[in-house]
Every structure is written in C-alpha cells, then in structure tokens.
C-alpha cells in the first residue's frame, strides 16, 4: 500500500517534469524571436544598467583587506605596521549581522559611497566573519568605522551617526 502511493508520487513528478519540458520547448522559440526582435533594446538596457551602477559598499574579506587596504603578516610575531596601500582614502565599516544599529547605518554609508564615488572607497567588513582584521583595530563594539587617509594614521568613529556627521568627518579627515 505504501509502495503504491510512492510510485504514484514518482509518476506525478515525472509527468510534471515532462509538462514543464514541453512548455519550455514551446516557449523557447518565442523567447528567441523576442530577443532577436528587441536585440538593440536589450543591449541598450544592459549597457545602461552596467554604467549606472554606483560603487556602493564593498564587502571585504581578510584577503581583500590585505590587497586593498593594508597588508600585514601576523606570523612574524611582530606588531603589524600601518601603511595604507589604496589609491583613494577609505572608510571601513566593521559591523555584524545581528546589530540593529549596523543595519540602520548601511543605507547611510551607501549614500556616502554614491555621493563621494570616485573620491573615496567605502568598505564594510563583517567583524564576526573576519575577527583577525577587527582585532587589528581593537574593534569591540558595533558599528565601528575606520577613516583611512592616504597619509597618516587611521581614525575611529564608533556608533550610529546621521549622514551630516559622515559628510563633516570626510571633509575634516580627508579634506573633501
């Protein structure tokens, strides 16, 4: 009795698969005709979508941090030396997924990234997934944002702040 029900279920799934395959075979030629007919429109839309994307927040891993911000080696036993290796100043947001203030800050940092696109980088880093980098800066509360100028030491801002604070801080720290 149970096996009969099992075979009926399998038969139903096979029929659904065949029906969806038949639908795809009937629909695919119409789709390709649409694509041929509107080729230039599709190319224009794709080009527009790619060129209109803002840099936005860039999520960093430890490996990306070492390539884009500061290379360090903890195996030498010495304290890592700070030397920013980027070509523009940057903000690094240390946050976590469970932090409500971090979630509230991300849209503001997205806005900062769009407004200062081409002038600064705005990175975000999950401090729980990348504890090594967070430990380098002594991050213990979230959100913590590090200002990395082209020359000199980084500066730290902790806690949630409104957009006006970030604009003023960028003007003050980076001269923009």
VMD Tcl script that draws the C-alpha trace (Angstrom):
set ca {
  {0.00 0.00 0.00}
  {2.76 2.45 0.93}
  {4.77 1.46 -2.16}
  {1.74 2.10 -4.39}
  {1.47 5.61 -3.00}
  {5.22 6.09 -3.51}
  {5.02 5.07 -7.19}
  {2.04 7.35 -7.74}
  {4.07 10.28 -6.33}
  {7.02 9.48 -8.61}
  {4.70 9.19 -11.62}
  {3.16 12.59 -10.79}
  {6.63 14.21 -10.57}
  {7.71 12.68 -13.87}
  {4.55 13.98 -15.57}
  {5.12 17.47 -14.16}
  {8.72 17.39 -15.40}
  {7.63 16.34 -18.88}
  {4.96 19.02 -18.94}
  {7.44 21.71 -17.93}
  {9.89 20.42 -20.56}
  {7.12 20.58 -23.18}
  {6.29 24.12 -22.05}
  {9.94 25.14 -22.35}
  {10.23 23.64 -25.85}
  {7.14 25.58 -26.95}
  {8.16 28.79 -25.20}
  {11.90 28.90 -26.14}
  {11.37 29.72 -29.85}
  {9.07 32.58 -28.91}
  {11.66 33.84 -26.43}
  {14.46 33.80 -29.02}
  {12.20 35.60 -31.52}
  {11.56 38.28 -28.89}
  {15.30 38.57 -28.21}
  {16.11 38.90 -31.94}
  {13.35 41.45 -32.45}
  {14.46 43.58 -29.49}
  {18.21 42.96 -29.63}
  {19.21 46.63 -29.62}
  {16.80 47.43 -26.81}
  {18.23 44.59 -24.68}
  {21.83 45.69 -25.39}
  {21.00 49.31 -24.53}
  {19.29 48.29 -21.28}
  {22.24 46.09 -20.27}
  {24.72 48.86 -21.06}
  {22.68 51.40 -19.09}
  {22.38 49.04 -16.11}
  {26.12 48.42 -16.01}
  {27.18 52.05 -16.42}
  {24.68 53.43 -13.93}
  {25.79 51.21 -11.05}
  {27.43 53.13 -8.22}
  {30.37 51.74 -6.34}
  {28.33 51.46 -3.16}
  {29.51 49.49 -0.17}
  {32.19 46.94 -0.97}
  {32.26 43.90 1.27}
  {35.78 42.91 2.33}
  {37.24 39.62 3.44}
  {40.59 39.40 5.23}
  {42.34 38.56 1.95}
  {40.73 41.55 0.19}
  {41.63 43.79 3.13}
  {45.28 42.78 2.70}
  {45.13 43.57 -1.05}
  {43.14 46.82 -0.96}
  {43.81 48.43 2.41}
  {46.83 47.23 4.35}
  {48.99 44.13 4.05}
  {50.03 42.60 7.36}
  {51.65 39.38 8.49}
  {50.82 38.02 11.93}
  {53.16 35.01 11.64}
  {56.29 37.17 12.13}
  {55.42 37.74 15.79}
  {55.85 41.50 15.41}
  {53.15 44.13 15.68}
  {51.90 44.92 12.14}
  {52.85 48.37 10.83}
  {50.10 50.56 9.34}
  {50.65 51.55 5.71}
  {47.56 52.28 3.64}
  {48.01 50.86 0.13}
  {44.85 52.17 -1.56}
  {44.79 54.84 -4.26}
  {41.96 56.84 -2.58}
  {41.07 57.37 1.09}
  {38.57 54.90 2.52}
  {36.03 54.25 5.23}
  {35.87 50.76 6.69}
  {32.66 49.81 8.47}
  {33.04 47.00 11.00}
  {29.60 45.55 11.67}
  {27.75 42.33 12.39}
  {24.59 40.78 11.02}
  {22.77 40.85 14.37}
  {23.49 44.53 15.12}
  {20.45 46.75 14.61}
  {22.48 49.97 14.52}
  {24.75 48.46 11.87}
  {21.73 47.64 9.73}
  {20.47 51.19 10.17}
  {23.90 52.65 9.26}
  {24.37 50.71 6.00}
  {21.93 52.81 3.90}
  {23.66 55.97 5.11}
  {27.06 54.56 4.12}
  {25.58 53.55 0.74}
  {24.55 57.18 0.31}
  {28.04 58.35 1.30}
  {29.56 55.92 -1.21}
  {27.35 57.26 -4.01}
  {27.95 60.90 -3.11}
  {31.75 60.51 -2.91}
  {32.06 57.98 -5.73}
  {35.45 58.25 -7.36}
  {36.86 60.19 -4.38}
  {36.82 57.60 -1.58}
  {36.15 53.91 -1.10}
  {33.53 52.75 1.38}
  {34.13 49.22 2.62}
  {32.19 47.10 5.06}
  {33.51 44.09 6.89}
  {31.61 41.51 8.97}
  {33.59 41.55 12.21}
  {32.38 38.09 13.20}
  {33.50 36.51 9.92}
  {36.78 38.47 9.84}
  {37.82 38.69 13.52}
  {41.52 38.98 12.68}
  {41.06 42.36 10.96}
  {38.70 43.59 13.68}
  {41.29 42.66 16.31}
  {43.98 44.70 14.50}
  {41.94 47.84 15.14}
  {40.71 46.77 18.59}
  {37.08 46.78 17.47}
  {34.87 45.73 20.39}
  {31.58 47.49 19.69}
  {29.47 47.85 16.58}
  {29.22 49.70 14.35}
  {32.79 50.97 14.26}
  {34.02 52.94 11.25}
  {37.68 53.48 10.49}
  {38.77 56.51 8.43}
  {41.88 55.65 6.42}
  {43.56 58.73 4.92}
  {46.20 58.45 2.22}
  {48.88 59.51 4.71}
  {48.93 59.20 8.47}
  {47.14 57.05 11.00}
  {43.57 55.85 10.73}
  {40.88 57.42 12.92}
  {38.00 55.63 14.58}
  {34.32 56.54 14.94}
  {32.04 54.33 16.99}
  {28.28 54.06 16.99}
  {25.48 55.11 14.70}
  {25.64 58.61 13.24}
  {23.47 60.52 10.75}
  {24.58 61.48 7.23}
  {25.64 65.02 8.20}
  {28.24 63.62 10.64}
  {29.83 61.46 7.91}
  {29.97 64.35 5.45}
  {31.62 66.60 8.03}
  {34.06 63.85 9.08}
  {35.04 63.18 5.46}
  {35.60 66.90 4.92}
  {37.62 67.13 8.13}
  {39.70 63.94 7.82}
  {40.11 63.71 4.04}
  {39.78 67.35 3.00}
  {36.96 66.59 0.53}
}
mol new
graphics top color blue
foreach p $ca { graphics top sphere $p radius 0.5 }
foreach p [lrange $ca 0 end-1] q [lrange $ca 1 end] { graphics top cylinder $p $q radius 0.2 }
display resetview
